[in-house]
Amino acid sequence: MVHGYFPCVSKDDDLIVLDEAGNERTRFTFPRQRRGRRLCLADFFRAEESGERDVVGFQVVTVGSRIGEETTRLFGADAYRDYLELHGLSVQLAEALAEYWHARVRTELGIAADDPDSLDGMLHTEYQGCRYSQGYPACPDLADRAKIAHLLRPERIGVHLSEEFQLHPEQSTDAIVVHHPEANYFNAGGRA
């Protein structure tokens, strides 16, 4: 796992990641909901015009390449049931690892005091903040993975991007970690 915290501000639909001197390092543009509160992820960070900086977290986790090598071997040997079981387990392990590190990030940011004690509470994201993975409705642009990779250098843990911005090994995830108390999962775009 690699993760990091970066100073940032928001402007309209953009999250602007800053360097320590306050200069722009990179920028993420998010789609806005067409209904309801008309939110986008940038709304959960301090606005540039406030004159105050905020912080954004990023994380990349992987279960490594060995499990992918084994699933490839099983598939090639026509051991489809074993392949499907191991592949399914590895995908769930990657997600569990991402959630585990998200909990650690919440602790490091000082917002984990009210984390739920029950599995049901965790599954219903009854905690402050949210972890948004690339390719989902709130941040659908997979090309943004290159920006996260530039910030975190996930090749240090064996994670690389394909030309199509897919993470390799497959059992890897990346995320933008938002600490705002109102951050939750939502759909952006769609019909008006």
C-alpha positions as CSV (number, residue, x, y, z in Angstrom):
1,M,0.0,0.0,0.0
2,V,1.1,3.5,-0.7
3,H,-0.8,6.6,0.4
4,G,-0.2,10.3,0.8
5,Y,-1.7,13.5,1.9
6,F,-1.5,16.7,-0.2
7,P,-2.5,20.3,0.3
8,C,-5.4,21.3,-2.0
9,V,-8.2,23.7,-2.8
10,S,-11.3,23.5,-4.9
11,K,-12.5,25.8,-7.7
12,D,-15.9,25.1,-9.3
13,D,-15.7,21.4,-10.4
14,D,-12.0,21.1,-9.9
15,L,-9.9,19.8,-7.1
16,I,-6.5,21.5,-7.3
17,V,-3.6,19.6,-5.7
18,L,-0.9,21.9,-4.5
19,D,2.8,21.6,-3.7
20,E,4.2,22.9,-0.4
21,A,4.7,26.4,-1.9
22,G,1.0,26.6,-2.9
23,N,1.6,26.1,-6.7
24,E,-0.6,23.7,-8.6
25,R,0.8,20.2,-9.0
26,T,-2.2,18.6,-10.7
27,R,-5.9,19.1,-11.1
28,F,-8.9,16.8,-11.1
29,T,-12.2,17.8,-12.7
30,F,-15.3,16.0,-11.5
31,P,-18.8,15.6,-12.9
32,R,-21.6,17.3,-11.1
33,Q,-24.9,15.7,-10.2
34,R,-27.7,16.8,-12.5
35,R,-30.3,16.4,-9.8
36,G,-30.7,16.7,-6.0
37,R,-27.9,18.8,-4.4
38,R,-25.9,19.0,-7.7
39,L,-22.7,17.9,-5.9
40,C,-19.3,17.0,-7.2
41,L,-16.3,15.8,-5.3
42,A,-14.7,19.3,-5.4
43,D,-17.5,20.6,-3.2
44,F,-16.1,18.6,-0.2
45,F,-12.9,20.7,-0.1
46,R,-12.2,24.3,0.9
47,A,-12.7,26.7,-1.9
48,E,-9.7,28.5,-3.4
49,E,-11.3,31.9,-2.7
50,S,-11.5,31.1,1.1
51,G,-7.7,31.6,1.3
52,E,-7.4,28.4,3.3
53,R,-5.8,25.2,2.2
54,D,-7.4,21.8,2.7
55,V,-6.0,18.3,2.5
56,V,-6.7,15.3,0.2
57,G,-5.6,11.8,0.6
58,F,-4.8,9.3,-2.1
59,Q,-4.1,5.6,-1.7
60,V,-3.2,2.6,-3.9
61,V,-3.4,-1.0,-2.6
62,T,-2.6,-4.3,-4.1
63,V,-2.6,-8.0,-3.1
64,G,0.4,-8.4,-5.4
65,S,1.1,-10.2,-8.6
66,R,1.5,-13.8,-7.4
67,I,-2.2,-14.4,-7.0
68,G,-2.8,-13.2,-10.6
69,E,-0.1,-15.6,-11.8
70,E,-1.8,-18.4,-10.0
71,T,-5.3,-17.6,-11.4
72,T,-3.7,-17.4,-14.9
73,R,-2.2,-20.9,-14.4
74,L,-5.5,-22.3,-13.1
75,F,-7.4,-20.9,-16.1
76,G,-4.8,-22.2,-18.5
77,A,-5.1,-25.7,-16.9
78,D,-8.9,-25.6,-17.4
79,A,-9.4,-25.6,-13.6
80,Y,-12.3,-23.1,-14.0
81,R,-13.9,-23.6,-10.6
82,D,-10.6,-23.2,-8.8
83,Y,-9.8,-20.2,-11.0
84,L,-13.2,-18.5,-10.2
85,E,-12.9,-19.1,-6.5
86,L,-9.3,-17.8,-6.2
87,H,-10.0,-14.9,-8.5
88,G,-13.2,-14.0,-6.5
89,L,-11.3,-14.3,-3.2
90,S,-8.4,-12.1,-4.5
91,V,-10.8,-9.4,-5.7
92,Q,-12.5,-9.4,-2.2
93,L,-9.1,-9.3,-0.5
94,A,-8.1,-6.2,-2.5
95,E,-11.3,-4.5,-1.5
96,A,-10.8,-5.5,2.2
97,L,-7.3,-4.2,2.1
98,A,-8.4,-0.9,0.6
99,E,-11.0,-0.6,3.4
100,Y,-8.5,-1.5,6.0
101,W,-6.1,1.2,4.8
102,H,-9.0,3.7,4.5
103,A,-9.6,3.2,8.2
104,R,-6.0,3.9,8.9
105,V,-6.1,7.0,6.8
106,R,-9.2,8.2,8.8
107,T,-7.2,7.5,12.0
108,E,-4.2,9.5,10.7
109,L,-6.5,12.4,9.7
110,G,-8.1,12.3,13.2
111,I,-11.6,11.5,12.0
112,A,-11.9,7.9,13.1
113,A,-13.2,8.5,16.6
114,D,-16.8,7.8,15.6
115,D,-16.1,4.8,13.4
116,P,-18.8,2.1,13.9
117,D,-18.1,-0.9,16.1
118,S,-20.1,-3.3,14.0
119,L,-19.5,-4.8,10.6
120,D,-23.0,-3.7,9.5
121,G,-22.0,-0.1,10.3
122,M,-18.8,-0.4,8.3
123,L,-20.7,-1.9,5.4
124,H,-23.1,1.0,5.4
125,T,-20.2,3.5,5.6
126,E,-21.4,4.9,8.9
127,Y,-18.1,6.8,9.3
128,Q,-16.8,10.2,8.4
129,G,-15.3,10.6,4.9
130,C,-15.4,8.4,1.9
131,R,-13.1,6.6,-0.5
132,Y,-13.7,7.2,-4.2
133,S,-12.1,4.8,-6.7
134,Q,-11.5,5.9,-10.3
135,G,-14.0,4.7,-12.8
136,Y,-17.0,5.0,-10.6
137,P,-19.7,7.7,-11.1
138,A,-18.3,10.5,-8.8
139,C,-14.8,10.2,-10.5
140,P,-15.3,8.3,-13.8
141,D,-12.2,9.5,-15.7
142,L,-9.7,6.6,-15.6
143,A,-7.0,8.9,-17.0
144,D,-6.9,10.5,-13.6
145,R,-5.2,7.3,-12.4
146,A,-2.0,8.7,-14.1
147,K,-2.2,11.8,-11.8
148,I,-2.5,9.6,-8.7
149,A,0.4,7.4,-10.0
150,H,2.5,10.5,-10.5
151,L,1.8,11.7,-6.9
152,L,2.2,8.3,-5.1
153,R,4.6,6.3,-7.4
154,P,2.8,3.0,-6.9
155,E,5.4,1.2,-8.9
156,R,7.3,1.0,-5.5
157,I,4.7,-1.7,-4.5
158,G,4.6,-3.3,-8.0
159,V,1.5,-1.5,-9.3
160,H,1.7,-0.1,-12.9
161,L,-0.8,1.5,-15.3
162,S,-1.6,0.1,-18.7
163,E,-2.1,2.3,-21.7
164,E,-5.8,2.1,-21.0
165,F,-5.3,3.3,-17.4
166,Q,-6.0,-0.1,-15.9
167,L,-4.1,-1.1,-12.7
168,H,-1.8,-4.1,-12.9
169,P,-1.8,-6.4,-11.1
170,E,-5.6,-6.6,-11.5
171,Q,-6.2,-7.1,-7.8
172,S,-5.3,-3.5,-7.0
173,T,-7.3,-0.4,-6.3
174,D,-6.7,3.3,-6.1
175,A,-8.8,6.0,-4.4
176,I,-9.2,9.6,-3.6
177,V,-9.9,9.8,0.2
178,V,-12.3,12.7,1.1
179,H,-12.5,13.6,4.8
180,H,-15.5,15.9,4.7
181,P,-18.3,14.8,7.1
182,E,-21.0,15.0,4.4
183,A,-19.0,13.0,1.8
184,N,-20.9,9.9,0.7
185,Y,-21.3,7.9,-2.4
186,F,-23.5,9.4,-5.1
187,N,-24.1,9.2,-8.8
188,A,-23.0,12.1,-11.0
189,G,-24.1,12.8,-14.6
190,G,-27.1,10.9,-15.9
191,R,-30.4,12.4,-17.1
192,A,-31.5,15.8,-15.9
